[in-house]
Amino acid sequence: MSGAAPLAEFKVGVDNVIFSVDPEQQRLFVLLIKRLHPPCQHQWSPPGTLVRHGESLEAAARRILQEKIKVHNLYLEQLYTFGAPGSDRASAPHRYLSVSYFALVRREAAELITREGGMTAWFSVPSLPTLAFDHHNILNYGLRRLRNKLEYSPIAFEVLPDVFTLNEVYQLYCTVLGENFADYSNFRARLLKLGILQDTGVKASRGAGRPASLYRFDAIAFEPLRHKPLVFV
């Protein structure tokens, strides 16, 4: 067709939104790195990289994370593809197509790595620095996805200890969803009704109050429910 606009030329990259939770202090964190080189030098962004020739998107995402953080059995989930013309990050005539991933990890189980004088740090979500490019959009989208997944999937049990109290589960949900998301008694009843928690028969004193029962996530009991609609909150 005459007069048609030329095809866009893209550089393809990945950006990782990695969250961690501190339920005791009710704080949600996201992993950021300080950029060492232009563009946006000295500004903060989620760990990202351009995809290399012959490299899959997930392989690129894991490669850059291995340079910034040490964590075992990290589950990455593809989040969204960002590619609006206004989000250009490379010099013309290229546009930048960003495929984003997100994950939730135990903060105490994740070791940060700093190389070449760069900085890698956890930032509390309400107190973020100015982010490079359009990364605030990526982070906000990741936060919405995290909150949605807490409502219908057992993602919370991936970052809890092997055994936990129901109050610890509740505190994690409060940290991510806000402390007024649900009444504790209703939350407890709904969670137990799902039948995916195994009572260990052990009680533990954690803080003030009487000893609380310790539970374990029952992966076998959850398996038949994996593809069924669940409501955790």
Phi, psi and chi 1 to 4 in degrees:
 res  aa     phi    psi   chi1   chi2   chi3   chi4
   1 MET       -  127.0 -179.3 -176.6  -62.8      -
   2 SER   -69.2  145.5   60.1      -      -      -
   3 GLY    80.5    1.1      -      -      -      -
   4 ALA   -69.9  146.2      -      -      -      -
   5 ALA   -66.4  145.6      -      -      -      -
   6 PRO   -65.4  155.1   24.5  -34.0      -      -
   7 LEU   -65.3  141.5  -64.0  177.0      -      -
   8 ALA   -73.1  146.6      -      -      -      -
   9 GLU  -107.5  123.5  -64.4 -175.7   33.7      -
  10 PHE  -111.0  144.0  -72.2   94.8      -      -
  11 LYS  -102.1  131.1  -71.9 -172.5  176.1 -178.6
  12 VAL  -104.7  131.0  179.9      -      -      -
  13 GLY  -137.0  174.4      -      -      -      -
  14 VAL  -126.5  147.6  -66.6      -      -      -
  15 ASP  -133.3  135.0  -69.0  -64.3      -      -
  16 ASN  -111.2  123.2  -62.3  -58.0      -      -
  17 VAL  -101.8  102.6 -177.2      -      -      -
  18 ILE  -108.6  115.4  -50.2  -60.1      -      -
  19 PHE  -100.2  151.8  -66.4  105.8      -      -
  20 SER  -139.8  156.7   66.9      -      -      -
  21 VAL  -125.7  138.7  178.3      -      -      -
  22 ASP  -117.5   87.8 -176.9  -10.9      -      -
  23 PRO   -61.8  -31.9  -20.9   33.5      -      -
  24 GLU   -62.1  -40.4  -68.6 -174.8    1.7      -
  25 GLN   -96.7    0.9  -61.9 -174.7   25.7      -
  26 GLN    51.1   56.9  -67.7 -166.3   -1.4      -
  27 ARG  -129.0  136.3  -61.7  176.1   68.8 -171.3
  28 LEU  -108.2  132.8  177.6   66.7      -      -
  29 PHE  -119.9  156.8  -63.2   88.4      -      -
  30 VAL  -131.7  144.6   66.6      -      -      -
  31 LEU   -84.5  126.7 -176.7   68.0      -      -
  32 LEU  -130.5  154.2  -61.8  176.9      -      -
  33 ILE  -125.1  148.0   61.7  170.8      -      -
  34 LYS   -89.5  127.9  178.7  174.7  -79.6 -169.4
  35 ARG   -72.1  133.0  -64.1  177.1   57.0   82.8
  36 LEU   -92.8  -18.5  -62.4  179.0      -      -
  37 HIS  -133.2  158.5  -51.5  -72.0      -      -
  38 PRO   -63.5  155.5  -19.0   31.9      -      -
  39 PRO   -78.9  165.4   28.1  -34.3      -      -
  40 CYS    58.0   39.2  -62.2      -      -      -
  41 GLN   -58.9  137.3 -172.4  175.3    8.4      -
  42 HIS    75.3    1.2  -57.1  -47.1      -      -
  43 GLN   -90.8  164.6  -69.1 -172.2    6.1      -
  44 TRP  -100.1  150.9  -67.2   86.5      -      -
  45 SER  -157.8  160.6   68.2      -      -      -
  46 PRO   -64.3  155.0  -18.3   30.8      -      -
  47 PRO   -60.9  122.6  -20.5   32.4      -      -
  48 GLY  -145.1  166.9      -      -      -      -
  49 THR  -162.0  158.8 -176.0      -      -      -
  50 LEU   -78.9  147.5  -69.3  172.7      -      -
  51 VAL   -79.5  131.9  178.9      -      -      -
  52 ARG   -83.2  160.9  -64.7  172.5  177.5  172.2
  53 HIS   -59.1  128.7 -179.9   71.5      -      -
  54 GLY    79.1    6.2      -      -      -      -
  55 GLU  -103.2  136.3 -174.6  178.3   43.9      -
  56 SER   -75.3  163.3   70.7      -      -      -
  57 LEU   -61.6  -47.2  -66.1  169.9      -      -
  58 GLU   -66.7  -35.9 -175.8  170.3  -23.7      -
  59 ALA   -62.7  -39.5      -      -      -      -
  60 ALA   -65.7  -41.2      -      -      -      -
  61 ALA   -62.0  -43.0      -      -      -      -
  62 ARG   -70.9  -34.2  -68.1 -172.0  178.2  -81.6
  63 ARG   -61.1  -48.2  168.6  173.2   54.9   80.8
  64 ILE   -69.1  -33.1 -169.8   63.0      -      -
  65 LEU   -67.6  -37.3  -79.3  178.5      -      -
  66 GLN   -64.3  -20.3  -71.0  173.1   -3.5      -
  67 GLU   -85.1  -13.9  -63.0  174.3    1.5      -
  68 LYS  -117.0  -24.0  -54.5  -59.9  179.8 -176.7
  69 ILE  -152.0  143.3 -172.3  173.0      -      -
  70 LYS  -109.2  116.4  -68.1 -178.3 -179.5  178.3
  71 VAL  -152.4  139.3   60.5      -      -      -
  72 HIS   -88.7  145.3  -62.9  -69.0      -      -
  73 ASN    53.4   47.2  -59.0  -40.0      -      -
  74 LEU   -75.3  122.2  176.7   64.6      -      -
  75 TYR   -95.7  116.1  169.6   74.3      -      -
  76 LEU  -102.3  137.1  -79.0  177.0      -      -
  77 GLU  -123.0  131.9  179.3  175.0  -41.8      -
  78 GLN   -65.5  133.3 -165.5  169.3  121.8      -
  79 LEU   -99.2  -60.2  179.6   62.7      -      -
  80 TYR  -170.8  164.0 -166.9   72.5      -      -
  81 THR  -113.0  121.6  -61.3      -      -      -
  82 PHE  -106.7  128.9  -63.2   83.2      -      -
  83 GLY  -158.2   25.7      -      -      -      -
  84 ALA   -64.0  144.9      -      -      -      -
  85 PRO   -55.8  -30.1  -26.1   35.2      -      -
  86 GLY   -75.0   -4.3      -      -      -      -
  87 SER  -103.0   21.1   62.6      -      -      -
  88 ASP   -54.5  138.7  -68.4   -4.7      -      -
  89 ARG  -127.0  -13.8  -52.8  173.5 -157.6 -171.9
  90 ALA  -109.9  160.8      -      -      -      -
  91 SER   -67.6  150.3   57.8      -      -      -
  92 ALA   -57.1  152.2      -      -      -      -
  93 PRO   -92.8   13.4   34.9  -35.1      -      -
  94 HIS   -86.0  147.0  -64.1  -72.9      -      -
  95 ARG  -106.3  156.5  -81.2  171.5   55.8 -169.9
  96 TYR  -106.1  120.8 -171.8   95.5      -      -
  97 LEU  -103.0  115.1 -173.3   67.9      -      -
  98 SER  -107.6  120.6  169.4      -      -      -
  99 VAL   -99.5  116.0 -179.4      -      -      -
 100 SER  -100.6  150.5   55.5      -      -      -
 101 TYR  -126.9  158.3  -71.0   80.9      -      -
 102 PHE  -142.3  159.6   94.4  106.0      -      -
 103 ALA  -157.0  159.7      -      -      -      -
 104 LEU  -122.0  125.5 -178.9   64.6      -      -
 105 VAL  -128.0  161.4  -57.8      -      -      -
 106 ARG   -76.7  124.2  -66.5 -172.9 -165.8  179.0
 107 ARG   -62.8  -39.5 -169.6  167.2  178.8 -135.0
 108 GLU   -71.8  -15.8   64.4  -88.4   17.8      -
 109 ALA   -97.9    3.0      -      -      -      -
 110 ALA  -112.6  121.2      -      -      -      -
 111 GLU  -101.2  123.6  178.5 -176.4  -10.4      -
 112 LEU   -80.1  146.7  -58.9 -174.5      -      -
 113 ILE  -120.6  133.0  -58.0  171.9      -      -
 114 THR  -124.6  126.7  -58.9      -      -      -
 115 ARG  -131.8  157.8  -65.8  174.5  178.5  169.7
 116 GLU    54.6   31.7  -60.2  178.1    0.6      -
 117 GLY    75.3    4.6      -      -      -      -
 118 GLY   -78.7  176.1      -      -      -      -
 119 MET  -129.1  135.4  -64.3 -178.1   64.8      -
 120 THR  -128.3  130.1  -54.5      -      -      -
 121 ALA  -153.5  155.2      -      -      -      -
 122 TRP   -88.8  133.2  -67.2  108.0      -      -
 123 PHE  -119.6  136.1  -79.6   84.3      -      -
 124 SER   -64.2  132.3  178.5      -      -      -
 125 VAL   -58.0  -39.3  168.8      -      -      -
 126 PRO   -72.8   -9.8  -14.6   30.0      -      -
 127 SER  -127.0   55.9  -54.2      -      -      -
 128 LEU   -86.5  148.4  -63.2  176.9      -      -
 129 PRO   -75.5  174.5   30.6  -36.0      -      -
 130 THR   -65.4  128.5  -59.9      -      -      -
 131 LEU   -97.2  148.5  -59.3 -178.2      -      -
 132 ALA   -71.0  154.9      -      -      -      -
 133 PHE    53.1 -135.1  -51.2  117.6      -      -
 134 ASP  -103.9   27.2   60.4  -17.8      -      -
 135 HIS   -67.8  -19.4  -75.5  147.9      -      -
 136 HIS   -65.0  -33.2   61.9  -76.1      -      -
 137 ASN   -66.4  -41.7  -67.9  -28.9      -      -
 138 ILE   -65.1  -43.9  -63.0  177.7      -      -
 139 LEU   -65.2  -43.5 -168.0  148.2      -      -
 140 ASN   -63.3  -38.5  -71.7  -23.7      -      -
 141 TYR   -65.5  -41.9 -164.4   96.1      -      -
 142 GLY   -62.2  -38.3      -      -      -      -
 143 LEU   -65.7  -40.2 -177.6   57.2      -      -
 144 ARG   -63.8  -40.8  -69.8 -162.3  -61.0  -89.2
 145 ARG   -64.8  -42.4  173.3   70.6   67.3   84.0
 146 LEU   -59.6  -46.3  172.9   61.5      -      -
 147 ARG   -63.6  -40.0  -72.6  171.1  171.9  164.1
 148 ASN   -64.3  -41.0  -72.5  -21.3      -      -
 149 LYS   -67.1  -33.1  -75.9 -167.3   71.6   71.1
 150 LEU   -63.0  -28.1  -81.9  177.9      -      -
 151 GLU   -78.2  -26.1  -65.8  177.7    0.3      -
 152 TYR  -130.1    2.8   67.9   82.5      -      -
 153 SER  -137.6  162.2   79.3      -      -      -
 154 PRO   -87.6   34.1   33.8  -35.9      -      -
 155 ILE   -60.7  -27.7 -172.7  174.3      -      -
 156 ALA   -60.5  -33.4      -      -      -      -
 157 PHE   -75.0   -9.1  -57.3  106.6      -      -
 158 GLU   -75.9  -19.4  -63.4  179.3   10.3      -
 159 VAL  -115.8   -3.4  -66.4      -      -      -
 160 LEU   -82.4  160.2  -74.1  165.1      -      -
 161 PRO   -61.7  168.2  -19.1   30.6      -      -
 162 ASP   -58.3  -37.9  -69.7  -23.2      -      -
 163 VAL  -122.0  145.1  -66.9      -      -      -
 164 PHE  -155.9  161.1   45.7   81.0      -      -
 165 THR   -92.7  161.2   66.4      -      -      -
 166 LEU   -66.0  -30.7  -65.6 -180.0      -      -
 167 ASN   -66.2  -34.2 -174.9   60.3      -      -
 168 GLU   -66.0  -37.6  -73.6  172.8  -30.2      -
 169 VAL   -62.5  -45.7 -176.4      -      -      -
 170 TYR   -60.6  -42.4 -179.1   69.9      -      -
 171 GLN   -64.5  -35.6  -68.3  -57.0  -38.8      -
 172 LEU   -64.4  -44.4 -171.1  150.6      -      -
 173 TYR   -63.2  -40.1  -88.2   78.7      -      -
 174 CYS   -60.7  -39.0  -73.8      -      -      -
 175 THR   -61.5  -41.3  -60.2      -      -      -
 176 VAL   -88.4  -39.9  179.8      -      -      -
 177 LEU   -96.2  -14.6  -60.3  179.8      -      -
 178 GLY   104.4  143.2      -      -      -      -
 179 GLU   -68.1  -14.8   59.6 -176.6   14.4      -
 180 ASN  -101.2   18.7  -63.6  -40.6      -      -
 181 PHE   -69.1  -30.1   83.2   94.8      -      -
 182 ALA  -165.2  153.2      -      -      -      -
 183 ASP   -71.5  139.2  173.8   79.5      -      -
 184 TYR   -59.9  -43.1  172.7   71.5      -      -
 185 SER   -61.8  -43.1  -63.2      -      -      -
 186 ASN   -66.9  -40.3  -68.6  -27.0      -      -
 187 PHE   -62.3  -45.5  175.4   79.8      -      -
 188 ARG   -60.7  -45.9 -179.4 -177.7 -175.7  -82.1
 189 ALA   -63.7  -42.3      -      -      -      -
 190 ARG   -66.3  -40.0 -177.9  173.8  -65.3  172.3
 191 LEU   -66.1  -44.0 -166.0   58.6      -      -
 192 LEU   -67.7  -32.3  -69.3  176.3      -      -
 193 LYS   -65.8  -25.0 -172.4  176.1 -180.0  179.9
 194 LEU   -66.2  -24.9  -69.4  172.5      -      -
 195 GLY    73.6   25.0      -      -      -      -
 196 ILE  -110.2    7.3   59.5  173.0      -      -
 197 LEU  -114.4  137.4  -62.7 -174.6      -      -
 198 GLN  -108.0  121.6 -179.5 -175.8   74.6      -
 199 ASP   -74.1  121.0 -168.8  -25.3      -      -
 200 THR   -76.0  -13.8   65.2      -      -      -
 201 GLY    81.1    3.6      -      -      -      -
 202 VAL  -109.2  142.1  177.2      -      -      -
 203 LYS  -115.2  148.2  -66.6 -175.2 -179.7  -68.3
 204 ALA  -139.2  145.9      -      -      -      -
 205 SER   -93.9  114.5  -63.6      -      -      -
 206 ARG  -128.5   96.2  -62.5 -174.1  178.3  179.4
 207 GLY    86.7 -164.1      -      -      -      -
 208 ALA   -74.6  159.6      -      -      -      -
 209 GLY   101.2  174.7      -      -      -      -
 210 ARG   -73.5  157.4   62.2 -177.8 -178.7 -178.6
 211 PRO   -56.4  141.4  -24.7   34.1      -      -
 212 ALA  -109.6  150.1      -      -      -      -
 213 SER   -68.3  142.1  -64.0      -      -      -
 214 LEU   -98.7  134.5  -69.4  175.6      -      -
 215 TYR  -118.7  163.7  -69.4   83.1      -      -
 216 ARG  -133.5  139.5  179.0 -179.0  -71.3  110.2
 217 PHE   -68.7  128.6  176.4   66.1      -      -
 218 ASP   -99.4   95.4 -168.5  -23.9      -      -
 219 ALA   -64.5  -33.2      -      -      -      -
 220 ILE   -67.7  -42.9  -63.8  176.6      -      -
 221 ALA   -66.4  -29.8      -      -      -      -
 222 PHE   -77.1  -28.0  171.6   71.0      -      -
 223 GLU   -53.4  -46.7 -167.2   59.2   33.3      -
 224 PRO   -64.5  -16.3  -19.5   32.6      -      -
 225 LEU   -97.8   -2.8  -54.2  174.8      -      -
 226 ARG   -53.6  -40.3 -179.0  174.4  -64.5  -83.5
 227 HIS  -105.7   17.7  -59.2  -66.2      -      -
 228 LYS  -105.0  149.4  -64.4 -177.4  178.6 -178.9
 229 PRO   -66.7  123.8   23.5  -32.3      -      -
 230 LEU  -120.1  153.9  -61.1  176.5      -      -
 231 VAL  -129.5  114.3  179.2      -      -      -
 232 PHE   -93.3  -20.2  -75.0   78.4      -      -
 233 VAL  -131.7      -  -60.9      -      -      -
